[in-house]
Amino acid sequence: MKLICIEEDHPGYKDILKKCRGLSDVSEASGFSNGKEALDWFLSQDSAMAIVDVDLDMPRIRVKTFGNFEIFVDGDTVAFKRQRAKEVLAYLVDRQGSGVSRAEIFAALYEDEEYDRSYQKQLDVIIRSLKETLNENGISRFLDTKGGLLRIIPEMADCDLYRFFKGDEEAKKEYRGEYMSSYSWGMMTEAYIDQSMILGR
């Protein structure tokens, strides 16, 4: 990857800048110790810069669902201020990009509790905390909240579950009989994975 300067009056300036700010990952950069450092520097500049020769297909986000749920950005584990916020994200990953209502999320997290006004406010705080954590890690676009539904953008992440369902052999080897171990709602998906293993899919 290379960093080059361009003038603001360059005919392709706006398109180049838009492309650069939409990058999901930078793998290597001259003059920087790593790609993340280069991208962070670029986004902090007011000057006209362009990033070229970049592998746009390499996701910055890696999601581990086999065993305990974890999410990594540029190799670093994402730390959550609230464990419920982490669980909301885990549930959205489990839904594989499908839109989910707040009521559905509440039912998964709190099971038999009644979704009253008090719990609605509590869930709002949890979701706000999730958004803050994603924003702090530079991956706010991973969560989509349009139309009153919440969903993650699966294409932005390298996820063992998604690779498994695509028939990836390495993902099958990574599975050790446990999926989202900390969350009871993960049992249904775990059973489906087990069945897929038995049938050799």
N, C-alpha and C positions, 0 to 999 in steps of 0.2 A: 504494500500500500504506500502511496505517496501523498504528501501534503503540498498543495500548490496555491499560490496567491492569484487572485483574479480581480480585475477592476470592476467597480460597481456599474460602469456603463457598458460592460461586456454584454453582448446580445443574449447570451444564455445564462446570465448571472442568477436570475430568480429561480430558474429551473434547477441549476446546479446546487444552489443553496438549499432549496426545498428537498432535493434528493439527499443531501448530506445530513440534514437535521432529521430525516426519517430513517436513518440507519439503525438496524437492530444490533449490529456488532461490528467491531473493527478488530481484525486479527493481528495486524502488525503495522507499525508506523516508524518511519525514519526519524531519529532524534528523540524518541520517547521509549520508555522502558517497556510499555505494553500498549495494546490497543485502547483499553479503557482510558488510560491517561491521555492519549491523543484525542479521543472523542470528548472527554471532559474539558480539555483545554479549548478545543474548537468551539464547543457550545458556550463557553464563557467569553468569547471574543466578540467585539463589535465590528472588527474589521472583516473584509470580504475574504473568506477562505473557502477552498474546495477540497474535498477528499475524493480521490479517485483510485481505481484499481482495487476495489474492496470486494470481498466475498460477502454479498448481501444475504446469502442463504444460511449463514452460520448464526443460530440464535444465541443471544446473550443469556437466556434463561434456561436453566435445567431443572426439571422437576422429578423428584424421586417419590414414587408412591408405594413401591414394594418394600415391605417392612414399615418403618415409620415415615410419615410424610415430611419431606424437606424441600425447600426451594433454594436454588443458588443463582446468583447473578455474577457473571464473570468469574465463576469459581468460588465465590464467597457465599457462605450461608446467610440467608436473610433472617434477621432477628425481628420478632414481633413483640410489640409492647403488650398485646393482649392475646392469650392463647385461643380465645374464641375467634379472634380475627383470623388467626392462622387456620382454624378449623373451617371457617367460611370459605377461605380460599381453597382448602383441600376439597371441600364439597363441590365447589365450582369446577375444579379440575376433574373430579369424578364424573361430573355431568358432561364433560367433553365438548364444551362450547355451547351447549343448549342454554337458553335463557331460563332463569329461575326466579320466582317471585320471593319477596321477603318472607311471606307466610310459609313457603316451602322450605326455605332455609331455617326458619324458626322450628318447624316440625322436625327437621333432621337433627338440629342441635339440642333441642329441649324435649323432644319426644312427646310425653303425655301432658306437658304443661299447657295452660290456656294462653293463647296469643292475645293478651289484653293490652291496654294502652301502656302500662308500665313496661311490659316486655318489648313493645314496639319501640319505645324510647331507648331501651337498653340495646336493642338490635341496631338502631340507628348509630349509637355510639360505637358499637363494634365495627360496623361497616365503614364509618368515618375513620376509625383507627386503621383499618385495612388499607384504605385509600392513601392515608398519610404514609404508611410503611412502604407501599409500592412507589409512591412519588419520591420518597427519600432515597430509594434504591434505583431511581431512574427508569422504572418500568410501569409507570402509571397507565400506559396504553394497553397493558396486559388485561386490565379489567374494563369491561364495557357495561355501562349502566343505562343504556337507552331504553325508552318505552316502559319504564318502571320495572324492568327485569335486569338481573345481574348475570353476566357471563364472562368467561375468560376467552381470549383469542388463542385457540390451540396452536395455530401456525407460528406463534411467537416463541414457542417453547420446545425444547427437546425433553420429552416425557417418556419414561419407561413404559407406562401403561399404553400410550398411544403407539409406540413402536411395537409393543407386544401384539396389539390388535391388527397391525399391518403385516404381521408374520415375521418380524425381525428375530433372527435366531439368537442374537446376543441378549435381547430383552427376555427371551424365554429362559435363558441360562441365569439371568439376574433374579428371576422369580423363585423364591424359596418357600412358597406356601403361605406367605403373609402379605396382606395388602392393607394399607392405611390402618396399621395395627391399633392406633390409639382411638379410633372412631368406630362405634358400633354400626353406624349406617353403611360402612364399607363392606359389610358381610355379604351383601347381595352381589356386588361386583366381584368380590373374592370368590364366591361360589361359581360365578360365570367364568372367571379365569381358570379355576380348577377344572371345570367341565371342558373348557377348551384344551387344556393340557391333556386330559384323558383321551379326548377325541383326536388329539394330534393336529389341531387346527393351527 
